[in-house]
Amino acid sequence: MSRKARYTKEAQENSLFIKPFIPKNSSQEFYVDTMKESTITLCTGPAGTSKTYVAAYVALQALLNRDIDRIILTRPIVACEDIGFLPGDMLQKVNPYLLPLIDAVEDHIGPTRTKELFDTGRLEIIPLAYMRGRSLNRAFMILDEAQNATIEQVKMFLTRLGYESKIVINGDPGQSDLKPGTHNGLEWALERLTGVESEIGCVEFSESHIVRHPLIAKMLRHLNGPGRSIKLPTVDKKKLNGGRHSFYDPEVRETRVA
């Protein structure tokens, strides 16, 4: 008897234990409420604000409560990244890009329960391109890293929405890997969908909402702020005591040997 056949649907649902989650700030709480109340949720914010982690929790809760039948997590694979040299078929090639999504689910229910959901078809983690042509009812669909999706890809994803389904699109517009001049679908969707329908909710996190290492927020303030001139250290060759010494020559911007 296969592993899938040994588990009835009721047994699978009873075995799904989700680690308790308490929002760490008011924005996370608002994010949870928005996903529960809205059919489509658009969320932006810097890395470390738990956009994917919180969305995965809400999706698992919906699955446990039988509000949906399956969860679909997806990410765009940026076309400019060369994955042809990697071994295996296409799914094996893109698997490293999807690992953060698997980690988010495993953090909530553990690797064993995550594998059970995979085996029974109640959890899918796939590249965004594999969503084309599908119509999904009673599904909770999360598009992660949407700043790396084109306008056409986001439009395609939004139109996968079926009856009794939910969509969450999240990302950080400041970290797009698309080619210069290419408009990302996340910002495009925000511009056109914010405030137009009561079933579409929007959430925005800021650096103050980062819940990873506190140094991340401090670094981002400097990395995203105006640049400043930095004087690199130099060594006075006249003060060197014989022998061969390396020093930085600011005139040619390279290390020389004296």
C-alpha positions as CSV (number, residue, x, y, z in Angstrom):
1,M,0.0,0.0,0.0
2,S,1.4,3.4,-1.0
3,R,2.1,6.1,1.6
4,K,-0.7,8.2,0.1
5,A,-3.2,5.4,0.5
6,R,-2.4,4.8,4.2
7,Y,-3.6,8.3,5.2
8,T,-7.3,9.2,4.9
9,K,-8.2,12.8,4.4
10,E,-9.4,13.1,8.0
11,A,-6.2,11.6,9.4
12,Q,-4.1,13.9,7.3
13,E,-6.0,17.0,8.6
14,N,-5.8,15.8,12.2
15,S,-2.0,15.2,11.9
16,L,-1.4,18.8,10.8
17,F,-0.1,20.6,13.9
18,I,0.9,24.2,13.4
19,K,3.4,25.8,15.7
20,P,1.7,28.7,17.5
21,F,2.5,32.1,16.0
22,I,2.0,35.5,17.7
23,P,2.5,38.6,15.5
24,K,5.6,40.5,16.6
25,N,4.3,44.0,15.7
26,S,1.1,45.7,14.7
27,S,2.0,45.5,11.0
28,Q,2.3,41.7,11.1
29,E,-1.1,41.6,12.9
30,F,-2.6,43.8,10.2
31,Y,-1.0,41.6,7.5
32,V,-2.7,38.5,9.1
33,D,-6.1,40.2,9.3
34,T,-5.8,41.5,5.7
35,M,-5.1,38.0,4.3
36,K,-8.0,36.5,6.2
37,E,-10.5,39.2,5.2
38,S,-9.3,39.8,1.6
39,T,-9.4,37.7,-1.5
40,I,-6.2,39.2,-2.8
41,T,-3.4,40.7,-0.6
42,L,-0.5,42.8,-2.0
43,C,2.4,43.2,0.5
44,T,5.7,45.1,0.2
45,G,8.5,45.5,2.6
46,P,12.3,45.0,3.1
47,A,13.9,41.6,3.8
48,G,13.4,40.4,7.3
49,T,9.9,41.5,7.9
50,S,8.5,37.9,7.6
51,K,6.3,38.5,4.6
52,T,6.6,34.9,3.4
53,Y,6.7,33.4,6.9
54,V,3.5,35.0,8.0
55,A,1.7,34.3,4.7
56,A,2.6,30.6,5.0
57,Y,1.2,30.5,8.5
58,V,-2.2,32.0,7.4
59,A,-2.3,29.5,4.5
60,L,-1.6,26.5,6.8
61,Q,-4.3,27.7,9.2
62,A,-6.8,27.9,6.3
63,L,-5.9,24.4,5.3
64,L,-6.3,23.1,8.8
65,N,-9.7,24.8,9.1
66,R,-10.8,23.3,5.7
67,D,-11.3,26.7,4.2
68,I,-9.1,25.5,1.2
69,D,-8.0,22.2,-0.2
70,R,-4.4,23.1,-1.1
71,I,-1.6,25.6,-0.8
72,I,0.5,26.7,-3.8
73,L,3.8,28.6,-3.2
74,T,5.6,30.0,-6.2
75,R,8.5,32.3,-7.1
76,P,9.7,33.7,-10.4
77,I,13.0,32.4,-11.7
78,V,14.8,35.4,-13.2
79,A,15.5,34.7,-16.8
80,C,18.9,36.3,-16.8
81,E,20.2,33.8,-14.3
82,D,22.0,30.9,-16.1
83,I,20.8,27.6,-14.6
84,G,21.6,25.5,-17.6
85,F,24.9,24.2,-16.2
86,L,23.1,22.8,-13.1
87,P,22.6,19.0,-13.1
88,G,19.1,17.3,-13.3
89,D,15.9,18.1,-15.0
90,M,14.2,21.5,-14.9
91,L,12.5,21.0,-11.5
92,Q,15.8,19.9,-10.0
93,K,17.6,22.9,-11.5
94,V,15.2,25.4,-9.9
95,N,14.8,23.6,-6.6
96,P,17.5,25.7,-4.9
97,Y,15.6,28.9,-5.7
98,L,12.5,27.5,-4.0
99,L,14.1,26.3,-0.8
100,P,13.2,29.5,1.2
101,L,9.5,28.6,0.6
102,I,10.0,25.1,1.9
103,D,11.8,26.5,4.9
104,A,8.9,28.8,5.7
105,V,6.5,25.8,5.7
106,E,8.8,23.5,7.7
107,D,9.3,26.2,10.3
108,H,5.5,26.0,11.1
109,I,4.8,22.3,10.8
110,G,8.2,20.5,10.6
111,P,9.7,18.5,7.7
112,T,7.7,15.3,8.3
113,R,4.3,17.1,8.0
114,T,5.6,19.1,5.1
115,K,6.5,16.0,3.2
116,E,3.0,14.5,4.0
117,L,1.4,17.6,2.4
118,F,3.6,17.2,-0.7
119,D,2.9,13.5,-1.0
120,T,-0.9,14.0,-0.8
121,G,-0.9,17.0,-3.2
122,R,-2.1,19.5,-0.7
123,L,1.1,21.5,-1.0
124,E,2.8,22.6,-4.2
125,I,6.0,24.7,-4.4
126,I,6.7,25.5,-8.1
127,P,8.3,28.1,-10.4
128,L,5.9,30.8,-11.5
129,A,6.2,29.8,-15.1
130,Y,4.5,26.5,-14.2
131,M,1.3,28.3,-13.1
132,R,0.3,29.2,-16.7
133,G,-2.9,27.7,-17.9
134,R,-4.1,26.6,-14.5
135,S,-7.4,27.6,-12.9
136,L,-7.3,26.9,-9.1
137,N,-10.4,26.6,-6.9
138,R,-10.2,26.4,-3.1
139,A,-6.5,27.2,-3.1
140,F,-4.3,29.5,-1.2
141,M,-1.7,30.9,-3.6
142,I,1.4,32.9,-2.6
143,L,3.7,34.6,-5.1
144,D,6.9,35.3,-3.3
145,E,9.7,37.7,-4.5
146,A,7.2,39.3,-6.9
147,Q,9.6,42.2,-7.5
148,N,11.4,39.7,-9.8
149,A,8.2,39.0,-11.8
150,T,7.4,40.9,-15.0
151,I,4.0,42.6,-15.5
152,E,2.9,39.8,-17.8
153,Q,3.8,37.2,-15.1
154,V,1.9,39.0,-12.3
155,K,-1.1,39.4,-14.6
156,M,-1.0,35.7,-15.4
157,F,-0.8,34.8,-11.7
158,L,-3.7,37.0,-10.7
159,T,-5.9,35.4,-13.4
160,R,-5.3,31.9,-11.9
161,L,-7.8,32.9,-9.1
162,G,-10.6,30.4,-8.8
163,Y,-13.7,30.1,-6.6
164,E,-13.1,30.1,-2.8
165,S,-9.4,30.9,-3.4
166,K,-7.0,33.5,-2.0
167,I,-4.0,35.1,-3.5
168,V,-1.0,36.8,-1.7
169,I,1.6,38.6,-3.7
170,N,4.6,39.9,-1.7
171,G,8.1,41.3,-2.4
172,D,10.6,44.1,-1.9
173,P,10.6,46.6,-4.8
174,G,14.0,47.7,-3.8
175,Q,15.6,44.4,-4.5
176,S,14.5,43.6,-8.1
177,D,16.9,41.4,-10.2
178,L,15.1,42.2,-13.4
179,K,17.1,43.8,-16.2
180,P,17.4,47.6,-16.1
181,G,14.4,49.2,-17.7
182,T,12.1,46.3,-17.1
183,H,9.1,47.2,-14.9
184,N,8.4,44.7,-12.2
185,G,4.9,43.3,-11.8
186,L,4.7,44.0,-8.1
187,E,4.8,47.8,-8.4
188,W,2.5,47.6,-11.5
189,A,-0.1,45.7,-9.5
190,L,0.1,48.1,-6.5
191,E,-0.3,51.1,-8.8
192,R,-3.5,49.7,-10.4
193,L,-5.1,47.7,-7.7
194,T,-4.6,49.7,-4.5
195,G,-8.0,50.9,-3.2
196,V,-10.0,49.8,-6.2
197,E,-11.9,46.8,-4.7
198,S,-12.9,46.0,-1.2
199,E,-11.7,42.4,-1.7
200,I,-8.1,43.6,-2.5
201,G,-6.0,44.5,0.5
202,C,-2.6,46.2,0.6
203,V,0.1,46.0,3.4
204,E,3.4,47.9,3.5
205,F,6.2,47.0,5.9
206,S,9.1,49.4,6.6
207,E,12.6,48.9,8.0
208,S,11.3,49.4,11.5
209,H,9.3,46.2,11.1
210,I,12.3,44.0,10.5
211,V,12.3,41.1,12.9
212,R,15.6,39.4,12.0
213,H,18.9,40.5,13.4
214,P,18.6,44.2,14.4
215,L,21.8,45.0,12.4
216,I,19.8,44.4,9.2
217,A,17.6,47.5,9.7
218,K,20.7,49.6,10.5
219,M,22.5,48.4,7.4
220,L,19.6,49.1,5.2
221,R,19.4,52.6,6.4
222,H,22.9,53.2,5.2
223,L,22.7,51.0,2.0
224,N,19.5,52.7,0.8
225,G,20.6,56.2,1.9
226,P,22.9,58.7,0.1
227,G,26.4,57.6,-0.5
228,R,29.4,59.1,1.2
229,S,33.0,59.5,0.3
230,I,35.4,57.0,2.0
231,K,39.1,57.7,2.2
232,L,41.0,54.4,1.9
233,P,44.0,54.0,4.2
234,T,47.4,54.6,2.6
235,V,51.0,54.0,3.7
236,D,53.8,56.5,3.4
237,K,56.5,54.8,1.4
238,K,59.2,57.0,2.9
239,K,58.4,55.5,6.4
240,L,58.8,51.9,5.3
241,N,61.9,50.2,6.7
242,G,63.6,48.4,3.9
243,G,62.6,45.2,2.1
244,R,59.5,44.8,0.0
245,H,56.2,46.1,1.4
246,S,52.7,46.2,-0.2
247,F,50.8,49.5,0.0
248,Y,47.7,51.0,-1.6
249,D,48.4,53.6,-4.3
250,P,45.4,55.9,-4.5
251,E,46.6,57.3,-7.9
252,V,46.1,54.0,-9.7
253,R,43.6,52.5,-7.2
254,E,45.5,49.2,-6.7
255,T,48.0,47.5,-4.4
256,R,51.6,47.9,-5.3
257,V,54.8,46.3,-4.0
258,A,57.6,48.6,-2.9
